[in-house]
Amino acid sequence: MGWLKLQSVTSKELSKRPLFVRPPEPPPEFVALDPGNSIYIGKTKMFHMPFNWSFMHLTNPHICVVGITGAGKSYFVKTFLSRAAFVWGSNAIIIDWAGEYKGWVQQTGGKILSLGKGDYVNLLDLGGMRPIDRVKQIIRALEILTDIGGYPEQKRLTEQAIEQSYIDAGFVVEVADTKSKTGKPLQVPTLKEVVAILEKRMKAGTYEFPAELENAVYRLKQFTRPGNDFFAQPSTVKLEELTDIGLVDIDMSGLPDEVMRGLAGLFFLQFLKERMRAVGWAATKGLKVLVVLDEAWKIAADERSDAIMIVREGRKYQFGLIVASQNPTDINEAIFSNVGTTFILRVKFEKFLDYIQGSLGFSDYMRDEIAKFGVGQCAVNMAFQTTTEFPETFLLEKIHGEEPLEEYFLDVESVLSEEARATPGTPHSYAFERGELRNRLVEFGMEDTRVNDLISNFEKGGKRLDVLMFVNFLEENNVARTNTMAFLKGIGVDDATIIDLFSRVDFMRGGAP
């Protein structure tokens, strides 16, 4: 006969015993899915299981990707789109705020739409919609991007003028028909016709609030002036074809300001939402269309954005939205809290970690791991359709892309004080993904040959470069200091180090500002 023995065991000791601990990862039936009907991402960190993503068990197919500059966001997006096209035949449309994906899309044989660099979209294009519905969409976009919502009379005048422009062009505003009674195609009006209607009314001198009318004209004229009329000329792309031609990059880096980029982004989101509804559901494998919003904070933060409508309705139409940002607080909570999957790459700033942890509810252990991530490492949070007995957030070893993930390092030891060097936990280098460095430098206006020279300097140094040499190179190539500072802050360099760094650079350059 055996004996029972009583022991005093602490809760910490008890937590180490596997009998009482929840499994750290979802079981194989939720992650190791059929590779012929899912997207391979990488291997789980604990059990090294292949993680193949599908929305089969999830609340919806939408994805958020968050992480600091250089953590591997664009690398993940490119990998995901490539494999979705191969596995499911998915089409993809990238609303590309800074032109970051243009080079890659060109290499893959996709279509480039370069707004501000030769391509145009007519804001009044219908894309199969009724004119009366398009009018409401245009007004909503202006409300999101400008202060027109605070001026009800200007809003009413603008709405009336847009509707009148369709009527003058022969459209019946309640009907989605682009042909006249004789069967001839109708010519869609532009914002220039809308401005002409308002100016004609102003010249008549019969309107009782002339200042409101004058301001309504002024507001629209910013989009119709020569050289700035990117949305007031006939479109150089057929909207109906965008969702059926493979990979499309809508490069908005050529537009002059955030309002213009926001207007373009909302225009395409509005069209895609209507296209999604019009095409409807079909018994096909996977996702028909993936829409990527990268750093599009202006149109992902507002609750009236069509991005939110796509999140709410996309599953039933086989449309997936991928929102990528280095600042998760820029993404509207209705998007961030309701996407089916969140990929969390390296996040350094405490307020961002607070926001993510508060939204997704993962443990402090997971938070600490995220703060220590290297390039390409990530945590995954999946919102399953049913209650599960395992955690919804788990770790991946690294994203496995179609090409090797190349990690570069900026060494900052040369600008650290002796005290900082001796302080435990002080970073002596900062890592980032090579592709994202190249994209940012091109975005800053550096010529390709000089970008290649800088990349060569990293390669000669074993993928490392002293931060003083790096910043001095950028200064010599006329990269704006504000851009350099934004890049350094984006990869996690603290303000004190950046201030000291530029003081040293100025000294090296003979006191140049």
N, C-alpha and C positions, 0 to 999 in steps of 0.2 A: 504494500500500500504506500502511495506516495505522500509527501508532505507539502502543504501549502506554506509558502514563505511570504511574509509581508515586507514590502519595500517602500521606502520614501523616495519618490521620484519627482523632480522639478518639472514644471510645464515646459521649460526649454528643452530638457532632456527627452520629454515625452514627444515633443514635436518632431524629433529626429527619427522616430520609429515609423516606418512606412505604413504600418497597419492603421495608423490614425491620421495619415496625411492624404489630402486629395491629390490625385495625379497632377503633375505640373504641366501637362500638355493634353490636348484633346486626343482621344483614341484614334487609331489608324483609320477607322471608317469615316472620320470627319476631316482628315488631312491627307491621307495617302489615297487619293481618289484616282479614278480611271484616267491615265495620261492622254487617252484619246478624246476625252471630253472635259479637260480641265487645264489650267495653266500652271506649269511648274515654276516655283519661286525659289526654293532652296531647301535646306535640311533643318529640322528643328534642333535646338541646341542641346536639349536634355537626352533625348532618345535617338537623335540623328535619323529621324524618319523623313522621307521625302515629303515636302509640303506642296501639294497640288491644289491650287485655288479654284473653287467653283462657287456659284451662288446657290447651289442646289439646296443646302441646309440653312441658308441665311435669309434674313428678313428682306434683303434687296441686293442688287448687283453693284451698288455704288461704292466708291472707294475714296478715302482720304489718305494722302501721303504727306507727312509732316517731318521736318528735319532742317537743320541749319544748312547754310550754303556749303556745298561740297560734300554733303553727307551721302549723296547718291540718289536724290529724288528723280532727276531726269534719267539717270541710268536705269532705275526701276521702271519708269514709265515706258522707255524705249523697249526694254525687255518684255514688258507685259504686252504692249501693242504688237510687237513682232510675233510673239507666241500665240496671241489671240487670233491674228490673221492666219497663222498656219493651222491652228487646231480647229477654229470655228469659221474661218473665212470672214472674220469681223472687219467692217470698215471702221475707220477712225478719223476724227476731226479734232485737231489740236488748235485751241484758241490761244495763240502763242504771243503773250504780252510783250516779250523782249526779243523775239526772234531766236530763241534758244534752240529750237528744234529744226530750224530751216535747213541747215547743212545736212543733218541726218536724214531728213525727209528727201532731200535731193539725192543723196547717196542711195536710198532705197527705191528710187524711181517714183516717189509720190508726187502729188501736185502741190505747188506753192501758190498761194494767193497773197501777194505783197501789197498791203494797203499803204498808201502814201508813197509807193515806189512804182507806180504805173498801173496798179489795179484799183478799181472803184466798186463800191456797192451803192445802189440807189436805195436810200432809206425808205422809200415808198413802195419798193417792190413787194408784191403780194405773196409770192411763193405758194399759191393755191388758196390763200385766205380770202375772206370777204373784206372789201375796203373798210367797212365799219369796224371790223375787228382789228385790222392793221392800225387804224387811227388810234384806237385805245392803247395798243402796244407802244406806239411811238410816244404818246403822251406819258405813259408809265415810265419809259426809258428816260425821258427828259426830267421827270420828277425825281428819279433816282440820282441822276447825274448833275442836275442844276437845282436852283431854288424856285423853279416855276410853280411848285406846289404851294408856295407862300403867296402867290399872286393869282387868285382865282379868276380874275377877269382876263389876264394875259393868257392863262391856260385855256379859258373858254374860247377866246379869239383864235388862238393857234389851232385848237381842235376843229373849229368851224372852217378855218381856211384850208386845212389838210383835207377835210371831207369835201369841200367845194372843189378842190383841185381834181379829185377823182371824178366828180360829177361833170366838170368842164371837159375832162378827157373822154367822156362817154360811158363811164362805169355806172352801174347801179350799185349803190353802196351796200345793199343788203344781200347781194348775190355774188358768189365766187365764180365769175365768168369774165374771161379776158378777151372776149370777142364781141364785136358790135352786132347790131340787129341784122346787118348784111353779111355777117360771117367773117369780117375782116378783123385781124388782131388789133386790139386797142393798145395805144402807147401809154405806158405808166408815167404819170407826172413825176416831177422831182421837187425838191425843196425850193428850187428857184421859182417854180410856178406858185408855190405856197406864199413865198415872200412877195411876189408880184400881186397876188390877190390882196394881201394886207396893205401893200403900198398904194394900190388903187383906191382902197377904202380910205386910207389916210389922206390922199390927195382930194378926195371928194369933200372932205371937211365937214361931214354931217354926223360923225360919231361923237357922242357926248363926252367921252373920256379919251381925248387925243393922246395924253401922256401914256396911258396903258397900251394904246395901239402902237405908238412909237417904240415903246420898250419891247413889245412882242416882235416887231420887225427887227429891232437890234439884236434880240436874243437869237433869232434864226439866221441872221446874216453871218454870224460867226462860222456857220457851216456852208455858206454859199459863196464866199469871197473867192476870187481867182487864186489858185494855189492852195486853197484851204477847202476846196469843194469836193472832198473825198466821198461824201455821201449825197452829193447833189448832181451826179452824172449817171448815165446809164451803167448798169452793172456789167463788169467784165467777166462775170461767172454766172452760170445757170444754177440757181439755188437748188432746183429739184434734183440736180445730178450729184450734189455734194455727198449724200449719204450712200452712194452706190459706186464710187470710183476708187475705193481702197483707202489709201492714206493721204490726208489733206492737212497741210499746215497753213493756218491763217496767220501770217506774219504781220503783227501790228506795230513792229518797232519803228516803222517809217512814219507813223502818225505823230503829230507834234506835242500832244499832251495827254494827260490821263483822262480827260473828258472825252476826247476823240476815241481813245482806245476803249473806254468804257462803253461808248455808244456802239462801236463796232462789235464788241463782245456781246452786248445785250441783243443787238440785231440778229446775230447768228444763233444765240440761245433761243430767242423767240421763234425764229424760223424752225430750228431743230425740234422744239417742243411741238409745234404745229405739224411738222412733218412726221414726227413720232406718232401723233394721234391719227393722222390721215392714213399712214401705211398700216397701222394696226398690228395685231398679233398674227404670227404665222408659225406653223409647226416646224421650226428649224432648231438646230443644235446651237447652244450657246447664246452669244449676244450678237445682234445684227450690227449695232453701231456703238462705238465708244467715243465719248466726248471728253476731251481733256481741257481743264482750266488750270493754268499754271501761274501762280502769283497774281491772279486776277482779283485782288482784294476788293476792288471797287464794285464788282458785280457779284461777288460771292458773300459779301457782308450784309447786304440789304435784304430784308425779309420779303420784299416785293420782287426779288430777282427770279427770273425764269429758271435759274439753276435749282432753286428750291422746288419749283413745280416739277422739274424733271426727276428730282430725288423722290418725290412723292408718287409719281406715276410711272417711272421708267421700267420697273420690273415687268408689268403686264404688257409692255410694248417691246421688250428685249433691247432696251437702250440702257447703257451704263455710263455714269458720270464719274470721272476721276478728277478730284480737286487736289492740287499739290501746293503747299505753301511752307515757307520757313517760319511763318508766324501763325500758329493755329487760332489765335484770337481774331485774326482777320476773317475767318470763315464763320458765317452765320451759324449760331448754335443749332438751328433747325436742320442744317446740313450735317454739321459735325456730330451731333448726337443721334442722327438717324441713318447714317450710311451703314451698309452691311459689314464693311471691313475698313479698319484703319491700320495703315502701316506707319509705325513710329520709328524713324531713324534717329540719329543723334540729335538731342535737344539739350542745350546748355542753360538757357535762361530760366531762372526759378519761376517767374510768372507764367511762362509757357508750360512748364512742367506742372504747375498748380492747376492750370486750366485743363490740360489733358487728363491728369489724374482725377480731377473733380468730375469731368465729363464721362470718363470711361470706368472709373472706380477700381483701378488696379492697385496692387499692394505697394508699400514703401520699398520692398525689395526690388520690384519691377522698376520703380522710379529710379533707384540708384543704378540699376543696370543700364537704363536708357541714357543716363548722364555720362556713363563711361564708354558708350559705344564707339567703335572705330568706324571707318568708312564702309558703308554697305551692310553693317549689322543692323538688325531691326527687331522690334517687337510687333506682334500682330494681335489686333483685337477684332474678334468676329462676333457679330450679333446673330445668334442662332434663333431659329423660328420657335423652338421649344426650350423649356428649362433644362439645363444640363447639370450633370454631376461633376463637371470638370471646369477649370478656369477658361474664360473666354479670351484672356490675354496670355500669350506665350512668346517665347524667344526663338529667333532664327539664328543659325550660325552666321550666315551672310547671304545676301541676294546673289544667286547664280545667274549671270546674264549671258547673252549670246557672245559677248566679247569679254576679255578679262577686265575686271574692275581695277584700274590703276590708281594707286594711292600715292599722293605727293605730300611732302611735309615742308612747312616753313619753320625753321629753327629761330627761336627768339632769345636764346641764351645771351647773345651779344648785347641785348638792350635791357636785360634784367639787372637789378641792383644785387649786391652781394647778399643783402637780407632776403630778397625774393628768391634767389637761387637756393638759399639754405632753408627756406620755408617748405615743409612737406606739403605735397599736393599742388605746388605751383607748376603749371605746364611749361615745359621747355621747348615744345614744338606743337604745331597744330596741323592736323591732317585734313585733306580734302580730295575729292575725286578729280582726276585730270580733265575729264571731259567738261565738267562744270567750270573749271578755271578757264579753259579755252573759250567757252561760250560767253562768260562774263567779260573777258578781255575784248572779244569781238563786239559785244554790246557796248563797251566803253569807247569803241572807235579805233582800237589798235589794228593796224594792218596785219594780214595773215602772215606775212614774212617775219614780222617782229614777234608775233605770237609764237611762231615756230622757233625763233631764236631763244625765247624765254623757256619754252618747253625743253629745248636742247640743253640749256643751263641746268635745269632740274635733272635731266638724264645723266649729265656728266657728273653730277654730285650724288649719284646713287638715289635719285628721286627726292633729294633734299636740297634746300637753298636757304642761305641766311636771309632773314627778313629785311636787313638793311640793303642787301644787294637787290632783293625783290622790289622793294619800294623805290629805290634809286632808278632801277630799270624802267619802272612805270613813269616816274617823273621825267626821265629823259625822253620818253615817248609820248609826252603831253597828255597822259591820263589824268583827268581832274582829280585833285586830292580828295574831294568828297566821295568820288567813286572808289578810290583806294581804301579810304576809311570804312566805307560801307562793306566792302569785301572782307576786310580784316575783322570787323565786328561780326559779320555774318558767319565766319568760321569759328568765332568764339573768343577772339582776342579782346581782353578787357580794355576799358577806356584809358586807365593809367599807363598801360604798356604802349598804347597807340600814341598818346601824347609824348611820352619819352622818345618813342621811335622817331616821330617827325622832328623833334628837336635835334636829334642826332643827324637825321638826314639833312636838315637845314645847315647844320654845322659843316657836314661833309661837302655840301654844295656851296660853301662860302657865304652862308647866311641868306641864301635865296629864300623867299617866302614860299 
